[in-house]
Amino acid sequence: MPVTLADIEEARRVLKDAVVHTPMLPAPKLSALTGAEVFVKYENFQITNSFKDRGALVKLASLSAAERARGVVAMSAGNHAQSVAYHAARLHIPATIVMPVTTPFVKLAATRSHGADVVLHGETVNEAQERVGELVREKGYVEVHPYADPRIIAGQGTIALEMLEEFGELDCLVIPIGGGGLIGGNAVAAKALRPDIEIVGVECALYPSMWNAVRGDNRPAGGSTLAEGIAVKSVSGLTVSIVRELVDDLLLVGEPDLERAVNAYTTLQKTVAEGAGAAGLAALLAYPERFRGKRVGLILSGANIDPRILASITVRELEREHRIVSFRLSIPDRPGTLGLIATRLGALGANILEVEHKRLLLDVPAKGAKLDVTIETRDAAHANEILTALAADGYQPAPIDGGAGIE
């Protein structure tokens, strides 16, 4: 192995009192949701709200005085960028961070707030990486790679040391995969301590780079994903070799599963997870039979999500659960009708969120109108009760925007 348990234990000594020893707690609500016995390691409690603090500091602390004077450069879609910027500032090392132009504003602002020089380049992390190579050649910077570096991998592996010290009887660890640094380090540590433990890696289905490398597949990689932190088009031989040797299974999760996982952390655990940070939980939601009854350790690896996206996910989940529904009514265009409908919805226990009157649609009779209504309900059964009642009243409710139908 390019990284050993001894490397990871040395990394732990470097990190002592310099990063947060994050809590690991049982999650009964997530256990009830997934059917597994779930334990969560809250790496979102790190100073930069991601596990990346560990590897970044181990790498930066290893630099010589001459290397520190040259300055460092890193490529990242956000979390590695923030960690390198933060710890470089602490160690008085000049830092330049190259980020894709698609990086969420919240991650861009956070990186700049730590004093790093931010360069926006390319649509993807691969294109940003090309610019890093140019800056290394032009400026002589020392590169701090987000995953293809033994010290980075060793730093990330300290998470498993802490997890297994606190909950040594776990059956498996389910770990997000981007470039493979997180799962690589933790697979080395966990398998050294517990050879029987199962290591399961999770990629977003739009970026199955490790899947392709390990399984010899050729699935396409690309597209807009909630998990931009693990949206990596190519992985390094360093991490691939570890995954091939030590990771027992790879799973792919889709965007709806990622959204459900982010929402579950928010609503059930009252904590914030970005899409990549919630990938492990997304796998439990996507493959419940795979993990049913097992004691599963999850790494909530990051919390740097755009607040607007988080709010959107919460509302979308309410719509999926039919707790927010939208429908169109056919109504007579005469005074008092809108009031009658509002009163009727109130009597049925609905909370009206939005109303839009439409008179100029060609499929509307000259003396009629369409009324688009969005309401809040208790659950799907309540939504169907309301739509059934409105249908009985003659208003012909038709779901719109993916709203609930009458079952």
Stockholm file with secondary structure:
# STOCKHOLM 1.0

chainA/1-407         MPVTLADIEEARRVLKDAVVHTPMLPAPKLSALTGAEVFVKYENFQITNSFKDRGALVKLASLSAAERARGVVAMSAGNHAQSVAYHAARLHIPATIVMPVTTPFVKLAATRSHGADVVLHGETVNEAQERVGELVREKGYVEVHPYADPRIIAGQGTIALEMLEEFGELDCLVIPIGGGGLIGGNAVAAKALRPDIEIVGVECALYPSMWNAVRGDNRPAGGSTLAEGIAVKSVSGLTVSIVRELVDDLLLVGEPDLERAVNAYTTLQKTVAEGAGAAGLAALLAYPERFRGKRVGLILSGANIDPRILASITVRELEREHRIVSFRLSIPDRPGTLGLIATRLGALGANILEVEHKRLLLDVPAKGAKLDVTIETRDAAHANEILTALAADGYQPAPIDGGAGIE
#=GR chainA/1-407 SS CCSCHHHHHHHHHHHTTTSCCCCEEECHHHHHHHSSEEEEEEGGGSTTSBTHHHHHHHHHHTCCHHHHHHCEEEECSSHHHHHHHHHHHHTTCCEEEEECTTSCHHHHHHHHHTTCEEEECCSSHHHHHHHHHHHHHHHCCEECCSSSSHHHHHHHHHHHHHHHHHCTTCSEEEEECSSSHHHHHHHHHHHHHCTTCEEEEEEETTCCHHHHHHHTCCCCCCSCCSCGGGCCSCCCHHHHHHHHHHCCEEEEECHHHHHHHHHHHHHTSCCCCCTTTTHHHHHHHHCHHHHTTCEEEEEECBCCCCHHHHHHHHHHHHHHTTSEEEEEEEEECSTTHHHHHHHHHHHTTCEEEEEEEECCCTTSCTTEEEEEEEEECSSHHHHHHHHHHHHHTTCCCEECTTCCCCC
#=GC SS_cons         CCSCHHHHHHHHHHHTTTSCCCCEEECHHHHHHHSSEEEEEEGGGSTTSBTHHHHHHHHHHTCCHHHHHHCEEEECSSHHHHHHHHHHHHTTCCEEEEECTTSCHHHHHHHHHTTCEEEECCSSHHHHHHHHHHHHHHHCCEECCSSSSHHHHHHHHHHHHHHHHHCTTCSEEEEECSSSHHHHHHHHHHHHHCTTCEEEEEEETTCCHHHHHHHTCCCCCCSCCSCGGGCCSCCCHHHHHHHHHHCCEEEEECHHHHHHHHHHHHHTSCCCCCTTTTHHHHHHHHCHHHHTTCEEEEEECBCCCCHHHHHHHHHHHHHHTTSEEEEEEEEECSTTHHHHHHHHHHHTTCEEEEEEEECCCTTSCTTEEEEEEEEECSSHHHHHHHHHHHHHTTCCCEECTTCCCCC
//
